[in-house]
């Protein structure tokens, strides 16, 4: 398709939005398959079949683009988790549904897992995005605490924090194949570990 026919009949605003979408799609493919190092201004524009000037029409640099890609995938995952947990009968069931949905979402398209959990650990832009996404994960599994005692609320917060923080490491192990292929078993084990009551001080394991 020629450049002219691609944008025929579209307003300037629609053309710009279309070019931005092409760039983000190209960046997602490159990022998700080749990692952060595969994403450059030239590689993205080449994949999108756009002149490099259109990159700077939409983004200041590659990090800004990577942030947009990360945000889109993270939003999709949060939406998937929210839908999976909706209507579950209790907190344990909600937690299990969230863990299972998160792992399934990541492995259904390997690019998702790479963008969210594998790449960009040393990239400050992506690190900030990851921290924000972790907070969203935490909030997504916290029940309404209006009727809870302070002690119960703290316990809920601790459990949710453990879930949100561990989810990243769990996802990486799941995606690497280290945990096998039984998704239900992994989800059940994760829930059991997260919700296991703490031992009393000085308690010893059974002999």
Buried (B, 14 or more C-beta within 10 A) or exposed (E): EEEEEBBEEEEEEEBBEBBBEBBBBBBBBBBBEEBBEBBEBEBBBEBBEBEEEBBEEBBEEBBEBBBBBBEBBBEBBBEBBBEBBEEBEEBBEBBBBBBBBBBBBBBEEEBBBBBBBBBBEEBEBBEEBBEEBBEBBBEBBBEEEEEEEEEEBEBBEEBBBBBBEBBBEBBBBBBEEEBEEEBEEBBBBBBEEBBEEEEEEEEEEEE
